[in-house]
Amino acid sequence: MNSSEMINASFSLALPEVILSAGAMALLMLGVFRGDRATRLVSWLAVLLLFAAGAAVLQGPESRTLAFGGSFVVDPFGQFVKILMLIGAALCLIMSMNFMREEKFERFEFPVLIVLATLGMSMMISANDLISLYMGVELQSLSLYVLAAFNRDSLRSSEAGLKYFVLGALSSGLLLYGCSLIYGFTGTTNFDVLREMLAPGGLSIGVIFGLVFLMAGLAFKVSAAPFHMWTPDVYEGAPTPITALFSAAPKIAAMALLVRVLVWPFSDGALAPAPEWRQIIVVLAILSMVLGAFAAIGQSNIKRLMAYSSIGHMGFVLLGLAAGTSEGVRGVLIYLTIYLVMTVGVFACILSMRRREGMVEDIEELAGLSTNHPLMAFAMMVLMFSLAGIPPLAGFFAKFFVLVAAVNEGLYTLAIIGVLASVVGAYYYLRIVKIMYFDEPAEPFISPMGGEMRLILGASSLFLLFYIVFAFPLLGVTEFVAQSLF
């Protein structure tokens, strides 16, 4: 195969990314020539673009294939996570349309930035080299910095964007320093070459230092404690649809990248987890689960509560990664799928909390929701029970699979801490149900839900309620996908 054929083959493997990049440029030109009056058209075209990229992902090869000199990988693991990420981004974009019109900051740049952030996430998921990893992380991050501060008339939004930018730059520095250390001690940035070099003799002290910095940078992206400090403030200050995006798609992409980086190049000869990174993941998982459980108890703002809830759930996902086996990765994939559904459903409810004076975010404003809007209250109750991990809802099975994977690897203490953190965390979810069903009714919300919101909320609630129907197909797919990574 000559060089031009190799380039064409590489571009065909990266077709989803090509669609997103070319589409983003086309939408940007459309917005420039038509102005902000084209925002709704650009938004719907961006949704179609995301679904087109998803269709291209599904047409990818069924086995692990490399492109662009081995720096880009296409495999079933990446394809599965890309589909999740694209669904999350598309749903957040759909939920944002009415919000932007009501809050009077419709800008055509908004959907374009979401598409560019999604492109960065897709590159992260397919990264097979430290350089392509960093390019994907930065493309995603630069778009998200702007989105966090998108509402220029809001002091809180500007503050959120600035905090996220400053702390994000710090995490990018840690990530890049870790990459440079790994390159300095191994002479390569390619994951496949790293695996061949490191598996026989284990990790040297220099590579371990580099890996620690690399993991610190990626832990920031998934908001794992103690690198979570940006999460509550940015969740609260950013426009609510952006908060929904933060809690869904970027978390999924960053967690997939963390799984790929640790499981493939930094494992021993039998593809078992290296003890050096397993110790770090165990600590991150414990801190995240405990902090998420206890710090959310005193929160009165529902977006801050969801921030701490997100930190706790990422701790449970890390619990599956700590196992380091195909069973653990399968648990991670199942958890991310169910977490996406739960998060999108909750933010559909939060985006419907509107009165004449504007959006409300206080948990106490949900008082008497069962009287004023019974269907919305029922859906919210299902979501809260699932987030708490109460059987037979989907959230219970998400936690079950990662806990079983940890126990099978002998991580008994970690599993026990996870169960106890889940019990503590159930308090603040059940408190919301109590406020909706047993407190004196507050003033009802106006026009609580549009058609798109009803569809999203209804579909997420039904998935969580009747998860047992979808369980076996999802188990089969995730088992195949997890094994493809090994």
N, C-alpha and C positions, 0 to 999 in steps of 0.2 A: 504494500500500500504506500503510495507516494504521499508527500506532505499535504497537498491540497485535499486528497481523499481523507486523510486523517483529520484535517480541520473540519471538513464537511461532516464526518462521522461524529466529531466532538460536538458540533453545533446541533446535530440532530438529537444527541443525548441530552443536551441542555435546552431542548425546545421550550419547556415551560418558562425558563428564565428569559429566553429570547422573546417569547410572547409578552411577558411582563415588562421587559425593558422597552421594547418597541412600542407596546401599547401605552406605556406611561408617557413616552415622548409625544405620541399622537394626541393623547388626551391633554397634555400640556399645551400643545399648539392650538387645539380646539378651544381651550379655555382662554388662551391669550387673544385669539381673534374674536371670540364671542363674548368675553367678559363674564362677570359673576352671574349674569342671567342664565348662563349655561350650566350652572352648578348641578342642578338636578339631573340634567342629561349626562353630564360627565360622571356623576355618581353611579347612575345605572349602567353606563358603558363600562365603568370600572368593575362593577359587580360581574358583568358578562365576561370581562377580561379575566377575572379571577377564576370563573368557572371554565373558561377556555383553557387556562393554564392547568386546571385540575384534570380536564379531559386529556391534555397532553401528558400529564404525569401518569395516567392510567395506561397510556400506550407505550410506556417505557419497557425496557428489557426485564425479563423475569429472573435474571441472575445478576450477580455483582459485575458491573462493567465500569471501566475507568475511561476518562476523557481528559483532554488538555494536559497531556503529559503526566497523568496520574494524580493531578491536583484536584480533580472533580470526580466524584463517585456516584453512580446511579445503582441502587439496589432496592429490594422490597422494603427494607426498613425505612430508607429515605422516602420512598414513594408513599408509604402509609402515613408517615408523619407530615409530609407535605400536604396530603389531602386534608388532614385534620387542621393544619395551619391555614390553608386556603379557605376552608369552611368557616373557621373562626373569624378571619379577616372580612370575608364577604358578609357574614351576619352582622358584624359590628358596623360595617359601612351601611347596610340596610337600616339598622336601628338609628343611625346618626342623622338620617335625612330630615325627618320631621323636627328633631331636636335643633338642628342648625337653623331651620326656618323660624321656629318659635323663639330662639335666643338671638335671632337677627345677626348671625355672623356666617352666612352662607358665602363660602369662597371656593372657587373651582380648584384651588391648590390642595384642598383637604383630601378629596379622593385620590389625587395624583400622589400625594405624600404617602397615603396608605398603600398604594400599589408599589411604590418604591421601597417602603419598609418591608412589604411582603417579598419583594425581590431579594432583599438582603437576607431575610429569614430563610428563603429557599436556598440561597448560596451557602448559608451556615449549615443547613441540614445535609447538603451534598459535599461539604468540605472534606478533602482527603489530604490536606496539606496545611501547615501552620499559616502560610501566607494567604491562601484562599479563605481559611477560617477567619483571619483578621479582617479581610476585605468584606466578607459577609456581615460580620459583627458591626463594623463601622458603618456600612450602608444602612443597616437596620437602625442603628443608634442615632445617626444624624437625622434621619427622618422623624424618629420618635421624639427627639429633643424639640423639634419645631412643633410637632403635634401637641406636645404637653403644654406649650405656651401659645397655642393657636388663637385662643380668645384674647386678643390684645387689650380689650376693654376691661378685662377682669384682672385685678391685682393678684388674686389667688392663682390664676392660671399662669401669669408671668413668673410668679415666685416658684411654682411647681416646675416650669420649664428650666429656670435657672438652676434650681437645686439638682434636677436630674442631669443637666448638662455638666455641672461641676463634678458631681460624684461619678457620673458616667465617664468623664475624661480621666478621673483617677483610676477607675476600674480598667479602662482601656490601656492606661500606662502599665498597670500590673500585668495585664494579659500580654502586652507586647514584650515586656521585660522577661516574662516567663518563656515566651517563644524564643527570644534571643538567647537565653541561657540554654535551652534545649538544643538549639542549633549549634551553639558554641561547643557543647560537650559531645555532640553526636556528628556534626558535619552535615546534617540533612534536615529538611523540614517535611519530608513526605511521610505519611503515616505508615505506609507499607514497608518502607525502608527502616523506619524506626522500630517497627515490630520485629523485623528480622534481626536488627542489631541488638535490641534490648532483651528479647526473650531468653537467649541462652544464658546470659550472665547476670540477669536482674538489672535493677536501676542503680546507676552510680549516684554518688552524693550530689554532684552537680546537676544531673537530670532531675533528681528529687526536688532540689531547690527550684528549678525551672517549672516543674509540674505543680508545686505548691502555688507559685505565682499565677500560673495558667488557670488553676482551679479557683483561685480567689477571684480572678476576673470574670470567669463564667458563673461563679456563685452569685456575683452581683447581678448578672443578667436574669437569673431565676429567682432573685430576691430571697436567697437562703440566709438565715441568721449565721453569723453576725454581720453579713453584708446586705442587710435589709433596710438600712437607715433611710434610704430614699423612698421606700414604698408607701408608708402611710401618708406622707405629705404630698407626694405626687398623685396618688390615688384621689386624695381629697380635693386638691387644687385643680387638676386637669379637667377639661370638659368631660362629662359623664360618658359619652360614647368612646372617648379616648381611653378613659379608665377601663372600660369594658375590653377594648383592644389590648391594653397593657396586661390585663389579667388572663387573657386567652392566648392569642397567637404567638407573641414573643416568648412567653414562658414555655410553650410547647417546643418552639424551634430551639431555644437555648438548652432545654433539657435534653432534646435529641442530640444536639451537638456535644453536650457533656457525656452522654452515654457513648457516642461514637468515639470520642477522644480517649476515654478511659478504657473501654472494653477492647478496642482493636489494637492500637499501638502500645499501650502501657499495661500489658498483661503478661503472665509467664508463658512458658512453652506450651502448656496445656490449655491456653486461653482462659485460665482462672484469674480472678482479680489479684493484682499485685497488692501485697499487704500494705505497701506505703500509701497508696491512694484509698484503699478501703478504710484505713483508720481515719483519714480526713473526712470521707463521706459519712462515716458513722457519726463523727462529732457534728458535722453540719446538719445531719438528719435529726439528731437529738435536740440541738439548740433550736432548730426551726420548728419542730413539733411542740416543744415546751413553750417557746415564746409565742407561737401562734395560738396556743391554748389559753395562756394566762393573760397576755397583753390585750386581747380583744374583749375581755370581760367588762372593763370599765368604759368602753367606747359608746358614745351617743350618736356619732355620725355613721350612717350605714356604709358609706364608701371607705371610711377608715377601718370599720369592722371587717369589710371584705378584703382590705389590704392585709390585715393580720390573719384572716382566714386563709388567704392565698399563701402566706408564708408557711402556715401550718401544713397545708396540703402539699406544698413543695417538699416539706420534710418527709411526708409519707412517700412521695415519689422517690426521694433519695434513699429511702429504706429499701425499695426494690432494687435500686442501683447498687447498694452496698452488698447485696447478695452476689452480684457479679456474674450470675449464670443466665442461661437462656430463659429459665423460669422467672428470674428476677426482671429481666428485660421485658418479658411478656406482661408481667404485673405492671411495669412502668407504662407500657403502651395502653393497657386496659384502663389504668388510672387516668392517663392523660385524656383518653376518649371521653370518659364519664365526667371528668373535671371540666372539659370544654362545654359539655351540655349543661351542667349545673351552673357554671359561671355565666354563660350567655342567657340562660333563663332568669337568673337573679337580676342581671343588669337590664333585662327587658322590663322587669317590675320596677326597678329603681328609676328608669327613664320615664315611667308612667306616673311617678309621684309628682304631680304638678297641680298647683292651685292658681288662682287668678294673679297673685303677685309673683308667680314664677315657680321654679323647681324647689322642692323641699328635700332635705337629705337627713333630717333627724329621725331616728328610729321611733321616737314617741309619736311621730306623725302618722304611723301605721295603725294607731289605736282605732279599734272598731272597724277595721277594714272588712272583716267578715260580714258586717251589717251593711256597709255602703257598697262594697264590690265583692260579693261572695266568691265568684269564680276566680278573681285575681288572688283573693286570700287563700283559696284552696290550693292554687298552683304554687303560691309562695310557701305554703306549709309543706307541700311535697318537696320543694327545693331545699328547704331548711332541714327537713328530716333526712334527706339524702346527703346533704353536706355533713350532717352529724354522724352519718354512717349507721343509721337505724335500719335493720332488715324489715322487709325484703326489698327495699329500694336499692337502686344501682350503687349508691355511695358505699353501702355496706360491702358489696362484692369488690369494689375498687380497693378498699382497705384490706379485705380478706386475702386477696391474691398477693399483695406486697408483703403482708405479714407472714403468710405461708412460705414465700420464697426466702424470707429472712430466717425463719425458724429452721427450714431445711438446710441452711448453711451454718447452723449453730449460733446464730446471732440472737440468743434468747433474751438478753438484757435489753437490746434494742427493740425487740418486738414487744416486750412488756411495757417499756416506756411509751411506745406507740399506742398501745391499748389505753394506758392511763391518760395520755394526752388527749385521746379521742373522747374519753369520758368527760374530762374537764371542758373540752371544747364544745360538747353537746349543750352545755349550760346556755351559752349566748345564742345558739340557734333556737333552742326551745323558748328562750325569753322573747324572741321575736314572734313566735307562734302565740305565746301567752298574750302579748300586747295586741295582736290582731284579733284574737278571739274573746278575750276576757276583760279588756280595759274599756273604759267609757269611750264611745265613738268620738273621734275628732271630726273636723270639717272634711267632707268628702272631696276626693280629687276631681278635677274637671276633666271631662272626656278622657277617662283613664287609659284607654288603649286604642291605637289605630289597628288597621287590618294586619299589617306586617307584624306588629308586636303580638297580637293575639295568636297568629300562626306560630311564631317563634316560641312563645311561652307555652302554648298548647302542646306543640311537638316535643319540647324538652320535658315537660311534665309527664306526658304519656310514655316517653322513652324511659324515664326514671321509674315510673310506676310499673311498667310491664317489661322491665329489663330482661326478665327471664326468657322472654320470647326471642330477644336479640342475642342472648348470652352465648349460645352454642356457635352460631356463625362467627361472632366476634372472637371467641376463644380459638376457633380453628384458624382464623386469619392471623391473629396476633402470635400464635404459636409458630406458624410458618415464617412470619416476618422476623420474629426474635431469633429463630435459628439461622436465618439468612445472614445475620450480623456476625455469627460465629463461624 
